[in-house]
Amino acid sequence: MHTTPQRRQLFVASCLALLVTSLSFGIRAGILSRLGVQFQLNTEELGTIASTAFLGFPLAVIIGGFIVDIIGMKQLLIIAFVLHLAGILLTIFAGGYWTLFISTLCIGLANGTVEAACNPLVATIYSDDKTTKLNHFHLWFPGGIVIGTLLVYFLDKINIGWQVQVGLMLVPTLIYGFLFSKLSFPVTERVASGVTTSQMYKAVLSPLFLCMIILMFGTAITELFTGQWIDVLLKNVSDNAILLLTIETGIMVIGRGFAGPVVHRFSPTGVLLISAILSALGLYLLGHSSGNMLFVGAIIFGMGVCYFWPCMLGFVSENLPKTGAVGMNLMGGAGMFAVSVYTIFMGGYYDRLVASKMPAGISSDAALNEAKKAAGPEVINVTMIIPLVLIVAFTILLFYMRNRKNKDSLTVVAA
């Protein structure tokens, strides 16, 4: 295990940085429809703005993954701090589509830079228990979404404007920027273990890693697209659509907090298979239910997507350790890129669905609400196909890893 006298402080500061990342998702999800009304944006334009955060993330996380071993994790986190600060301030003073676009891009770049530095940092300082500590670190993503959505919900009740809600993100941003500026950082685990750059690239091009990249597309879309858009898709189905996101992410916080015994009991691969099954069931209930059953669907869906992101990273870090920071960050970048593309596509698809469900010659608010009420669940039902495919893929991966483990055990015995 890599030791550093400031390990705990580094972990706490990392969690605060991820909290800012998640607050940006939670608060933006809560105010997205309001931004559309204030700035007269249609759903496709809102989808493009929302997708910009997901587009900036993979750009930053992939570039960060390639340079983190060169410039160090501390320098990356200083860059993240500056981008977060710029993105938050630009959002507060936004005047329309393009300022929202640029501000969201800055925040997306900041979020990706945080992941590019903090994922290898956590894996380095807790190299003896990577998957568990990555789950503990990543519980602050749903945790921040819970905090963000609750802030939006209650501040709306007392008529506090969305600019103030966004401005609250400045508090943890300033704190994590100050903490990281004072702390000393270790080198990444790959550098410390002496794995060469050529060995790293060879591991990144292995069939297993490329397979995990493809699977990351599906796990990221299932978790993040649904979470970011649940208020828009179900606001005409439920009066408390934003609370569905709060419940879902609350379940994720609890699950990731107790990740240790779960991961040790089922292995990362087994957990991923169970997650895919629960995610598909949760999306089915969200797309085919109304009333209180929507909350049941949110609970099951939260249980499903809970372990996706950290267990995917943990799987790569444990089973493909030579991929190093580049491997972990390529995984994160691939996931967010897939969400970005999917969000743009589904924003336009949602608009077309709404238009197709409007009665001919009628454009009343009541007719529009009914069209949206029918269109939202259809988008969720289309997305449900993804975890169904993941069930098959993770079943194959589970048996593959078991066979590989058995072969490795036989090789050790024979030696």
Secondary structure as UniProt FT lines:
FT   TURN            5..6
FT   HELIX           7..38
FT   TURN            39..40
FT   HELIX           43..71
FT   HELIX           73..92
FT   HELIX           97..125
FT   TURN            126..128
FT   HELIX           130..138
FT   HELIX           140..157
FT   TURN            158..159
FT   HELIX           162..167
FT   TURN            168..169
FT   HELIX           170..182
FT   HELIX           189..193
FT   HELIX           197..204
FT   HELIX           207..220
FT   HELIX           221..225
FT   HELIX           226..234
FT   TURN            235..237
FT   TURN            239..240
FT   HELIX           241..257
FT   HELIX           259..288
FT   TURN            291..292
FT   HELIX           293..305
FT   TURN            306..307
FT   HELIX           308..319
FT   HELIX           321..323
FT   HELIX           324..357
FT   TURN            360..361
FT   HELIX           365..383
FT   HELIX           385..414
//
